[in-house]
Amino acid sequence: MDLEAAYEACRRETAHWAKTFYLGTLLLPPEKRRAIWAIYVWCRRTDDLMDSPEAQALPSTDLLARLDGWEQRTRGLFQGRVSDGLDRVLVDTLERFPQPLEAYLDMIEGQRMDVLRQRYADFTELELYCYRVAGTVGLMTQAVMGLDPAYTTAPWSERPDPTEAAVALGIANQLTNILRDVGEDRGRGRIYLPQEDMARFGYSEAELMAGTVNEAWKALMAFQLERARAWFARSEAGVRWLSADARWPVWTSLRLYRGILDVIERHDYDVFNRRAYVPTAGKLLDLPLSFVVAQVH
């Protein structure tokens, strides 16, 4: 597969698996959107080591061995070693937009967490997991998005850390994924909602596994949604300092993904029987609104 064909494969993969995210990337300049697709596909390949149908039938020792091999392959990518076309696009992206190897290794470590644990005692533990599997994406894409030149001349009191904002957006997105996918995750024996929170609201693991929607569940979920929204709010401070050609795409992705939380509320917190997503019409209607927000914030 030549380089152009490999980038096209990344585009198709992103469009198929991440429709909301893909819509936001289309608003980027061509070179930047291609880089984001390449990063997304590396993340997707990493996730598939754990969550593909084939992987779910493997014992944990085999999964950990897979991740060890993937780590070595990823280290090789940062030294320019490629095994296939999808490797080539990431190496090309890294040459155009240098990124920290640590972010990629941290994401692999997040996959190891999925092998070794299926419960999280409190939010401190869950936050670390969310950083590793999603906050790292903010670190990977930060160099691609770029910063507005005004950032370097703004007074220190007005300059939020863009890295913190990028990580916060990744964590907010992952918390949203967790809340949307509670029903699916229970089928794999995984519960990401902190055990401490479940106990606080009087909702048991047995009730979750049974898909029980009662007042305790609604109160628990309302609390989780507000926490996710708080992380989205933390990320907003950094979006205004992105380069001009990246603000609209990022605002679009942020607003559409945060909209999933609104859908969960409209479904009365029933994530066991109803899939929460923003319909295509809603996405298209939000595009001009996100454009306006990107101009004034």
Backbone hydrogen bonds in HBPLUS format (Angstrom, degrees):
<---DONOR---> <-ACCEPTOR-->    atom                        ^
c    i                          cat <-CA-CA->   ^        H-A-AA   ^      H-
h    n   atom  resd res      DA  || num        DHA   H-A  angle D-A-AA Bond
n    s   type  num  typ     dist DA aas  dist angle  dist       angle   num
A0006-ALA N   A0002-ASP O   2.91 MM   4  6.12 150.1  2.00 152.3 161.8     1
A0007-TYR N   A0003-LEU O   2.96 MM   4  6.27 153.8  2.03 149.8 156.1     2
A0008-GLU N   A0004-GLU O   3.01 MM   4  6.26 153.6  2.08 144.8 152.3     3
A0009-ALA N   A0005-ALA O   2.93 MM   4  6.19 147.2  2.04 140.9 150.0     4
A0010-CYS N   A0006-ALA O   3.00 MM   4  6.32 147.2  2.11 142.0 150.7     5
A0011-ARG N   A0007-TYR O   2.91 MM   4  6.26 152.0  1.99 146.4 154.2     6
A0012-ARG N   A0008-GLU O   3.00 MM   4  6.30 165.1  2.02 153.3 155.6     7
A0013-GLU N   A0009-ALA O   2.99 MM   4  6.14 158.5  2.04 145.2 151.5     8
A0014-THR N   A0010-CYS O   2.95 MM   4  6.10 163.9  1.97 151.4 155.3     9
A0015-ALA N   A0011-ARG O   2.91 MM   4  6.11 164.6  1.94 154.0 158.6    10
A0016-HIS N   A0012-ARG O   2.96 MM   4  6.09 146.9  2.07 144.5 153.0    11
A0017-TRP N   A0013-GLU O   3.07 MM   4  6.21 166.5  2.09 153.8 156.4    12
A0018-ALA N   A0014-THR O   2.90 MM   4  5.43 153.2  1.97 148.0 153.1    13
A0022-TYR N   A0018-ALA O   2.73 MM   4  5.81 159.3  1.77 158.2 165.2    14
A0023-LEU N   A0019-LYS O   3.05 MM   4  6.22 154.7  2.11 143.6 149.1    15
A0024-GLY N   A0020-THR O   3.36 MM   4  6.73 156.1  2.43 146.3 151.2    16
A0025-THR N   A0021-PHE O   3.13 MM   4  6.54 150.0  2.23 146.6 155.2    17
A0025-THR N   A0022-TYR O   3.04 MM   3  5.06 115.2  2.48  94.8 110.8    18
A0026-LEU N   A0022-TYR O   3.18 MM   4  6.51 142.2  2.33 151.0 160.1    19
A0027-LEU N   A0024-GLY O   3.16 MM   3  5.66 158.2  2.21 111.9 118.5    20
A0028-LEU N   A0025-THR O   3.00 MM   3  5.42 165.7  2.02 115.8 120.3    21
A0032-LYS N   A0029-PRO O   3.06 MM   3  5.49 117.6  2.46 111.6 126.3    22
A0033-ARG N   A0029-PRO O   2.94 MM   4  6.14 164.3  1.96 163.6 168.7    23
A0034-ARG N   A0030-PRO O   3.04 MM   4  6.17 161.9  2.08 152.2 156.4    24
A0035-ALA N   A0031-GLU O   3.23 MM   4  6.41 153.5  2.31 138.6 145.4    25
A0036-ILE N   A0032-LYS O   3.01 MM   4  6.31 157.1  2.06 151.2 156.9    26
A0037-TRP N   A0033-ARG O   2.95 MM   4  6.23 155.0  2.02 149.0 155.7    27
A0038-ALA N   A0034-ARG O   3.00 MM   4  6.27 154.4  2.07 146.4 153.1    28
A0039-ILE N   A0035-ALA O   3.02 MM   4  6.33 158.1  2.07 150.2 155.5    29
A0040-TYR N   A0036-ILE O   2.86 MM   4  6.06 162.8  1.89 151.0 156.3    30
A0041-VAL N   A0037-TRP O   2.97 MM   4  6.17 161.3  2.00 150.5 154.7    31
A0042-TRP N   A0038-ALA O   3.12 MM   4  6.41 153.9  2.19 144.9 151.6    32
A0043-CYS N   A0039-ILE O   3.03 MM   4  6.34 162.8  2.06 153.4 157.9    33
A0044-ARG N   A0040-TYR O   2.78 MM   4  6.08 152.4  1.85 150.4 159.5    34
A0045-ARG N   A0041-VAL O   2.84 MM   4  6.03 158.8  1.89 149.8 154.6    35
A0046-THR N   A0042-TRP O   2.98 MM   4  6.22 152.3  2.06 146.7 154.6    36
A0047-ASP N   A0043-CYS O   2.93 MM   4  6.20 159.4  1.97 149.3 154.5    37
A0048-ASP N   A0044-ARG O   2.88 MM   4  6.10 152.9  1.95 149.1 156.7    38
A0049-LEU N   A0046-THR O   3.23 MM   3  5.47 141.6  2.39 101.1 111.3    39
A0050-MET N   A0047-ASP O   2.96 MM   3  5.56 151.3  2.04 114.0 122.3    40
A0051-ASP N   A0047-ASP O   2.95 MM   4  6.13 163.5  1.98 151.7 157.2    41
A0052-SER N   A0048-ASP O   3.31 MM   4  4.86 150.0  2.40 122.0 120.5    42
A0055-ALA N   A0052-SER O   2.98 MM   3  5.14 112.1  2.46 100.8 117.0    43
A0056-GLN N   A0052-SER O   3.04 MM   4  6.33 153.5  2.11 159.6 167.1    44
A0057-ALA N   A0054-GLU O   3.21 MM   3  5.65 154.9  2.28 108.3 115.7    45
A0058-LEU N   A0055-ALA O   2.95 MM   3  5.31 165.0  1.97 115.8 120.6    46
A0062-ASP N   A0059-PRO O   3.06 MM   3  5.53 125.2  2.37 109.2 121.8    47
A0063-LEU N   A0059-PRO O   3.16 MM   4  6.53 155.9  2.23 150.1 157.4    48
A0064-LEU N   A0060-SER O   2.91 MM   4  6.11 163.0  1.93 154.5 158.2    49
A0065-ALA N   A0061-THR O   3.05 MM   4  6.21 148.9  2.15 137.6 146.3    50
A0066-ARG N   A0062-ASP O   2.91 MM   4  6.17 150.9  1.99 145.0 152.9    51
A0067-LEU N   A0063-LEU O   3.00 MM   4  6.34 158.7  2.05 149.8 154.7    52
A0068-ASP N   A0064-LEU O   2.92 MM   4  6.19 151.2  2.01 144.9 153.0    53
A0069-GLY N   A0065-ALA O   3.00 MM   4  6.27 159.4  2.04 148.8 153.6    54
A0070-TRP N   A0066-ARG O   2.87 MM   4  6.16 153.1  1.94 149.0 157.4    55
A0071-GLU N   A0067-LEU O   2.85 MM   4  6.04 149.6  1.94 145.7 153.6    56
A0072-GLN N   A0068-ASP O   3.15 MM   4  6.47 159.8  2.19 147.8 152.0    57
A0073-ARG N   A0069-GLY O   2.99 MM   4  6.27 155.1  2.05 145.0 152.3    58
A0074-THR N   A0070-TRP O   2.83 MM   4  6.02 154.0  1.89 146.6 153.8    59
A0075-ARG N   A0071-GLU O   2.89 MM   4  6.18 159.2  1.93 152.5 157.9    60
A0076-GLY N   A0072-GLN O   3.03 MM   4  6.26 148.5  2.13 139.7 148.4    61
A0077-LEU N   A0073-ARG O   3.01 MM   4  6.40 139.9  2.18 141.1 151.9    62
A0077-LEU N   A0074-THR O   3.04 MM   3  5.00 120.8  2.41  93.8 108.7    63
A0078-PHE N   A0074-THR O   3.33 MM   4  6.72 149.1  2.44 148.4 154.6    64
A0079-GLN N   A0076-GLY O   2.86 MM   3  5.01 149.0  1.96 103.1 113.3    65
A0081-ARG N   A0076-GLY O   2.91 MM   5  5.13 166.8  1.92 139.9 135.4    66
A0080-GLY N   A0077-LEU O   2.94 MM   3  4.90 161.4  1.98 104.9 108.9    67
A0087-ASP N   A0084-ASP O   3.14 MM   3  5.32 126.7  2.44  99.9 113.4    68
A0088-ARG N   A0084-ASP O   3.12 MM   4  6.49 150.3  2.21 144.7 153.4    69
A0089-VAL N   A0085-GLY O   3.15 MM   4  6.57 149.5  2.25 150.6 156.6    70
A0091-VAL N   A0087-ASP O   3.00 MM   4  6.31 163.8  2.02 157.9 162.5    71
A0092-ASP N   A0088-ARG O   2.88 MM   4  6.07 159.8  1.92 150.6 156.5    72
A0093-THR N   A0089-VAL O   2.87 MM   4  6.05 151.8  1.95 140.5 148.6    73
A0094-LEU N   A0090-LEU O   2.81 MM   4  6.07 158.7  1.85 153.8 159.1    74
A0095-GLU N   A0091-VAL O   3.01 MM   4  6.24 143.3  2.15 143.0 152.6    75
A0096-ARG N   A0092-ASP O   3.10 MM   4  6.38 149.3  2.20 143.4 151.3    76
A0097-PHE N   A0093-THR O   2.70 MM   4  5.78 159.3  1.74 157.2 163.9    77
A0103-ALA N   A0100-PRO O   3.30 MM   3  5.79 139.9  2.47 108.6 116.3    78
A0104-TYR N   A0101-LEU O   2.96 MM   3  5.41 123.8  2.28 110.9 124.5    79
A0105-LEU N   A0101-LEU O   3.06 MM   4  6.41 159.6  2.10 155.2 161.7    80
A0106-ASP N   A0102-GLU O   2.78 MM   4  5.91 153.8  1.85 149.6 157.0    81
A0107-MET N   A0103-ALA O   3.12 MM   4  6.34 148.4  2.23 138.0 145.5    82
A0108-ILE N   A0104-TYR O   3.17 MM   4  6.51 157.7  2.22 145.6 151.0    83
A0109-GLU N   A0105-LEU O   2.96 MM   4  6.27 148.5  2.06 142.9 152.2    84
A0110-GLY N   A0106-ASP O   2.96 MM   4  6.32 140.3  2.12 141.4 152.1    85
A0110-GLY N   A0107-MET O   3.01 MM   3  4.95 121.0  2.37  92.8 108.1    86
A0111-GLN N   A0107-MET O   3.13 MM   4  6.59 144.3  2.27 144.9 154.0    87
A0111-GLN N   A0108-ILE O   3.07 MM   3  5.08 121.4  2.43  94.3 108.8    88
A0112-ARG N   A0108-ILE O   3.07 MM   4  6.49 145.3  2.19 143.1 153.0    89
A0113-MET N   A0109-GLU O   3.04 MM   4  6.42 142.9  2.18 141.6 151.6    90
A0114-ASP N   A0110-GLY O   3.25 MM   4  6.67 144.1  2.38 139.2 147.7    91
A0114-ASP N   A0111-GLN O   3.08 MM   3  5.08 119.7  2.46  93.0 107.6    92
A0115-VAL N   A0111-GLN O   3.23 MM   4  6.65 137.2  2.42 139.3 150.4    93
A0115-VAL N   A0112-ARG O   3.04 MM   3  5.06 127.8  2.33  95.0 109.0    94
A0116-LEU N   A0112-ARG O   3.00 MM   4  6.25 157.9  2.05 153.2 158.7    95
A0117-ARG N   A0113-MET O   2.89 MM   4  5.79 140.6  2.04 153.3 159.1    96
A0191-ILE N   A0118-GLN O   3.05 MM  73  6.12 174.4  2.05 162.0 163.3    97
A0195-GLN N   A0120-TYR O   2.81 MM  75  6.13 163.9  1.83 159.8 165.2    98
A0196-GLU N   A0121-ALA O   2.92 MM  75  5.90 146.9  2.03 146.6 154.8    99
A0126-LEU N   A0122-ASP O   3.24 MM   4  6.57 159.4  2.29 145.1 151.2   100
A0127-GLU N   A0123-PHE O   2.69 MM   4  5.77 157.7  1.74 154.2 159.3   101
A0128-LEU N   A0124-THR O   3.31 MM   4  6.52 156.0  2.37 141.7 146.4   102
A0129-TYR N   A0125-GLU O   3.23 MM   4  6.57 159.3  2.28 145.2 150.5   103
A0130-CYS N   A0126-LEU O   2.83 MM   4  6.12 164.8  1.86 156.8 160.8   104
A0131-TYR N   A0127-GLU O   2.85 MM   4  6.08 154.7  1.91 149.1 156.0   105
A0132-ARG N   A0128-LEU O   3.01 MM   4  6.26 164.5  2.04 150.4 154.2   106
A0133-VAL N   A0129-TYR O   3.00 MM   4  6.27 164.8  2.02 161.0 164.0   107
A0134-ALA N   A0130-CYS O   2.94 MM   4  5.60 138.3  2.12 140.8 149.6   108
A0135-GLY N   A0130-CYS O   3.01 MM   5  6.30 158.6  2.06 137.9 143.1   109
A0135-GLY N   A0131-TYR O   2.95 MM   4  4.03 108.5  2.48  96.7 114.7   110
A0136-THR N   A0131-TYR O   2.87 MM   5  6.01 131.1  2.11 167.7 164.4   111
A0137-VAL N   A0134-ALA O   2.90 MM   3  5.26 139.6  2.07 106.5 117.9   112
A0138-GLY N   A0135-GLY O   3.06 MM   3  5.41 130.9  2.31 104.5 116.2   113
A0139-LEU N   A0136-THR O   3.00 MM   3  5.03 118.6  2.39  94.8 110.1   114
A0140-MET N   A0136-THR O   2.91 MM   4  6.28 151.7  1.99 149.9 158.3   115
A0141-THR N   A0137-VAL O   2.93 MM   4  6.09 159.0  1.97 152.2 156.8   116
A0142-GLN N   A0138-GLY O   3.04 MM   4  5.83 127.3  2.33 137.0 148.1   117
A0144-VAL N   A0141-THR O   3.02 MM   3  5.15 123.3  2.35  99.6 114.7   118
A0145-MET N   A0141-THR O   2.97 MM   4  6.27 162.9  2.00 162.9 166.9   119
A0146-GLY N   A0142-GLN O   3.07 MM   4  6.23 168.9  2.08 153.5 156.3   120
A0243-SER N   A0146-GLY O   2.96 MM  97  5.30 150.9  2.05 119.3 117.0   121
A0148-ASP N   A0241-TRP O   2.80 MM  93  5.47 171.4  1.81 144.0 145.5   122
A0151-TYR N   A0148-ASP O   2.88 MM   3  5.60 160.1  1.92 123.3 129.3   123
A0152-THR N   A0149-PRO O   3.29 MM   3  5.96 137.8  2.48 113.8 120.8   124
A0153-THR N   A0150-ALA O   3.13 MM   3  5.30 143.1  2.27 101.7 112.4   125
A0154-ALA N   A0150-ALA O   3.02 MM   4  6.06 120.7  2.38 148.1 162.8   126
A0158-GLU N   A0155-PRO O   2.88 MM   3  5.45 153.4  1.95 116.5 124.9   127
A0159-ARG N   A0156-TRP O   3.21 MM   3  5.21 170.0  2.22 109.0 111.5   128
A0165-ALA N   A0161-ASP O   3.21 MM   4  6.57 157.9  2.26 150.8 156.9   129
A0166-ALA N   A0162-PRO O   2.92 MM   4  6.10 154.1  1.99 144.0 150.8   130
A0167-VAL N   A0163-THR O   2.98 MM   4  6.22 161.5  2.01 153.0 157.4   131
A0168-ALA N   A0164-GLU O   2.88 MM   4  6.04 155.9  1.94 145.2 152.6   132
A0169-LEU N   A0165-ALA O   3.03 MM   4  6.27 151.0  2.11 146.3 152.5   133
A0170-GLY N   A0166-ALA O   3.24 MM   4  6.54 156.0  2.30 142.7 148.7   134
A0171-ILE N   A0167-VAL O   2.94 MM   4  6.26 158.0  1.99 154.1 160.3   135
A0172-ALA N   A0168-ALA O   2.86 MM   4  6.07 159.2  1.91 148.7 154.6   136
A0173-ASN N   A0169-LEU O   2.95 MM   4  6.16 158.5  1.99 148.3 153.6   137
A0174-GLN N   A0170-GLY O   3.00 MM   4  6.24 155.9  2.06 146.0 152.5   138
A0175-LEU N   A0171-ILE O   2.90 MM   4  6.14 159.5  1.94 154.2 159.5   139
A0176-THR N   A0172-ALA O   3.05 MM   4  6.26 150.7  2.14 142.4 150.5   140
A0177-ASN N   A0173-ASN O   2.92 MM   4  6.27 153.7  1.99 145.7 153.1   141
A0178-ILE N   A0174-GLN O   2.90 MM   4  6.18 159.1  1.94 151.4 156.4   142
A0179-LEU N   A0175-LEU O   3.05 MM   4  6.30 159.8  2.09 147.9 152.3   143
A0180-ARG N   A0176-THR O   2.94 MM   4  6.11 159.2  1.98 153.5 159.4   144
A0181-ASP N   A0177-ASN O   2.87 MM   4  5.91 149.1  1.97 149.4 157.8   145
A0185-ASP N   A0181-ASP O   2.86 MM   4  6.01 170.9  1.87 169.3 171.8   146
A0186-ARG N   A0182-VAL O   3.11 MM   4  6.27 152.8  2.18 149.8 155.5   147
A0187-GLY N   A0184-GLU O   3.07 MM   3  5.40 132.9  2.30 103.8 116.0   148
A0188-ARG N   A0185-ASP O   2.93 MM   3  5.26 148.3  2.03 107.1 116.9   149
A0190-ARG N   A0185-ASP O   2.98 MM   5  5.18 159.7  2.02 145.5 138.8   150
A0189-GLY N   A0186-ARG O   2.96 MM   3  4.81 158.9  2.01 104.3 107.7   151
A0197-ASP N   A0194-PRO O   3.07 MM   3  5.34 121.5  2.42 102.3 115.8   152
A0198-MET N   A0194-PRO O   3.12 MM   4  6.50 159.7  2.16 153.6 159.4   153
A0199-ALA N   A0195-GLN O   3.01 MM   4  6.23 159.9  2.05 150.5 155.3   154
A0200-ARG N   A0196-GLU O   3.01 MM   4  6.19 152.9  2.08 141.2 149.2   155
A0201-PHE N   A0197-ASP O   3.09 MM   4  6.35 151.0  2.18 151.0 156.6   156
A0203-TYR N   A0198-MET O   2.94 MM   5  5.16 169.2  1.95 153.1 152.6   157
A0202-GLY N   A0199-ALA O   3.14 MM   3  4.98 155.9  2.20  98.9 106.3   158
A0208-LEU N   A0204-SER O   3.11 MM   4  6.48 153.9  2.18 144.0 151.1   159
A0209-MET N   A0205-GLU O   2.92 MM   4  6.19 164.1  1.95 154.9 158.6   160
A0210-ALA N   A0206-ALA O   3.04 MM   4  6.21 136.0  2.24 137.0 148.6   161
A0210-ALA N   A0207-GLU O   3.19 MM   3  5.03 126.7  2.49  90.2 104.2   162
A0212-THR N   A0207-GLU O   2.95 MM   5  5.20 178.5  1.95 152.3 152.0   163
A0211-GLY N   A0208-LEU O   2.95 MM   3  5.00 152.5  2.03 102.6 111.6   164
A0218-LYS N   A0214-ASN O   3.00 MM   4  6.31 160.3  2.04 154.6 160.1   165
A0219-ALA N   A0215-GLU O   2.98 MM   4  6.17 157.7  2.03 147.9 153.5   166
A0220-LEU N   A0216-ALA O   2.94 MM   4  6.13 158.0  1.99 146.8 153.3   167
A0221-MET N   A0217-TRP O   2.85 MM   4  6.06 164.4  1.87 154.7 158.6   168
A0222-ALA N   A0218-LYS O   2.90 MM   4  6.01 156.0  1.95 144.4 151.3   169
A0223-PHE N   A0219-ALA O   3.13 MM   4  6.30 154.4  2.19 143.3 149.4   170
A0224-GLN N   A0220-LEU O   3.08 MM   4  6.39 153.9  2.15 144.7 152.0   171
A0225-LEU N   A0221-MET O   2.84 MM   4  6.08 157.3  1.89 155.0 160.7   172
A0226-GLU N   A0222-ALA O   3.12 MM   4  6.34 157.2  2.18 144.7 150.0   173
A0227-ARG N   A0223-PHE O   3.13 MM   4  6.40 149.4  2.23 143.3 151.7   174
A0228-ALA N   A0224-GLN O   3.02 MM   4  6.34 159.4  2.06 149.4 154.4   175
A0229-ARG N   A0225-LEU O   2.93 MM   4  6.20 159.7  1.97 150.5 156.2   176
A0230-ALA N   A0226-GLU O   2.98 MM   4  6.16 146.5  2.10 140.7 149.4   177
A0231-TRP N   A0227-ARG O   3.18 MM   4  6.57 145.9  2.31 145.4 153.7   178
A0231-TRP N   A0228-ALA O   3.08 MM   3  5.20 122.7  2.42  97.1 111.2   179
A0232-PHE N   A0228-ALA O   3.04 MM   4  6.47 151.5  2.12 148.2 156.6   180
A0233-ALA N   A0229-ARG O   2.91 MM   4  6.21 156.8  1.96 148.3 154.6   181
A0234-ARG N   A0230-ALA O   3.01 MM   4  6.30 147.1  2.12 140.2 148.8   182
A0235-SER N   A0231-TRP O   3.15 MM   4  6.40 143.0  2.29 140.9 150.0   183
A0235-SER N   A0232-PHE O   3.04 MM   3  5.15 124.6  2.36  96.4 110.9   184
A0236-GLU N   A0232-PHE O   3.22 MM   4  6.52 136.5  2.42 145.1 156.4   185
A0236-GLU N   A0233-ALA O   3.23 MM   3  5.28 132.9  2.47  96.3 108.2   186
A0238-GLY N   A0235-SER O   3.14 MM   3  5.88 147.9  2.24 118.0 125.2   187
A0239-VAL N   A0236-GLU O   3.14 MM   3  5.26 135.5  2.35 101.2 113.2   188
A0241-TRP N   A0238-GLY O   3.14 MM   3  5.59 151.9  2.22 110.2 118.3   189
A0242-LEU N   A0239-VAL O   3.06 MM   3  5.42 168.7  2.07 115.7 119.0   190
A0246-ALA N   A0243-SER O   2.93 MM   3  5.46 163.4  1.96 120.5 125.7   191
A0250-VAL N   A0246-ALA O   3.09 MM   4  6.20 165.0  2.11 154.4 159.0   192
A0251-TRP N   A0247-ARG O   2.85 MM   4  5.97 166.6  1.86 156.8 161.2   193
A0252-THR N   A0248-TRP O   2.90 MM   4  6.01 158.1  1.95 151.1 157.6   194
A0253-SER N   A0249-PRO O   2.97 MM   4  6.23 166.4  1.99 151.0 153.8   195
A0254-LEU N   A0250-VAL O   2.84 MM   4  5.99 165.5  1.86 153.6 158.3   196
A0255-ARG N   A0251-TRP O   2.87 MM   4  5.96 172.4  1.87 153.2 155.4   197
A0256-LEU N   A0252-THR O   2.95 MM   4  6.04 163.2  1.98 151.8 156.9   198
A0257-TYR N   A0253-SER O   2.93 MM   4  5.95 161.6  1.96 147.9 153.4   199
A0258-ARG N   A0254-LEU O   2.92 MM   4  6.02 160.4  1.95 149.5 155.7   200
A0259-GLY N   A0255-ARG O   2.97 MM   4  6.07 132.2  2.21 132.1 144.9   201
A0260-ILE N   A0257-TYR O   3.07 MM   3  5.49 151.5  2.15 107.8 115.7   202
A0261-LEU N   A0258-ARG O   3.04 MM   3  5.60 138.7  2.22 111.5 121.0   203
A0262-ASP N   A0259-GLY O   3.05 MM   3  5.09 120.2  2.42  95.7 110.3   204
A0263-VAL N   A0259-GLY O   3.10 MM   4  6.49 149.8  2.20 146.8 155.1   205
A0264-ILE N   A0260-ILE O   3.00 MM   4  6.34 154.1  2.07 149.1 155.6   206
A0265-GLU N   A0261-LEU O   3.15 MM   4  6.48 154.3  2.22 144.4 150.6   207
A0266-ARG N   A0262-ASP O   2.96 MM   4  6.29 156.1  2.01 146.4 153.2   208
A0267-HIS N   A0263-VAL O   2.90 MM   4  6.18 140.3  2.06 147.2 158.2   209
A0269-TYR N   A0264-ILE O   2.93 MM   5  5.20 160.9  1.96 159.2 157.6   210
A0268-ASP N   A0265-GLU O   2.86 MM   3  5.02 152.0  1.94 112.8 116.2   211
A0270-ASP N   A0267-HIS O   3.23 MM   3  5.70 163.1  2.26 112.3 117.3   212
A0271-VAL N   A0269-TYR O   3.09 MM   2  5.84 120.4  2.46 109.3  93.1   213
A0282-GLY N   A0279-PRO O   2.99 MM   3  5.30 118.1  2.39 104.5 119.5   214
A0283-LYS N   A0279-PRO O   3.04 MM   4  6.44 150.3  2.13 151.2 160.5   215
A0284-LEU N   A0280-THR O   2.97 MM   4  6.28 162.5  2.00 157.8 161.4   216
A0285-LEU N   A0281-ALA O   2.97 MM   4  6.15 155.6  2.03 147.1 154.1   217
A0286-ASP N   A0282-GLY O   3.08 MM   4  6.18 138.4  2.26 137.5 147.6   218
A0286-ASP N   A0283-LYS O   3.17 MM   3  5.21 127.6  2.46  93.6 107.1   219
A0290-SER N   A0286-ASP O   2.81 MM   4  6.03 162.8  1.84 167.0 171.8   220
A0291-PHE N   A0287-LEU O   2.98 MM   4  6.22 146.9  2.09 146.2 156.0   221
A0292-VAL N   A0288-PRO O   3.06 MM   4  6.34 156.2  2.12 146.2 150.8   222
A0293-VAL N   A0289-LEU O   3.00 MM   4  6.32 164.5  2.03 152.2 156.3   223
A0294-ALA N   A0290-SER O   2.89 MM   4  6.07 154.8  1.96 144.7 151.6   224
A0295-GLN N   A0291-PHE O   3.19 MM   4  6.48 131.1  2.44 138.9 150.9   225
A0295-GLN N   A0292-VAL O   3.02 MM   3  5.21 136.1  2.22 100.9 113.3   226
A0296-VAL N   A0292-VAL O   3.21 MM   4  6.51 143.4  2.35 150.2 159.7   227
A0297-HIS N   A0293-VAL O   2.99 MM   4  5.87 138.2  2.17 156.2 162.7   228
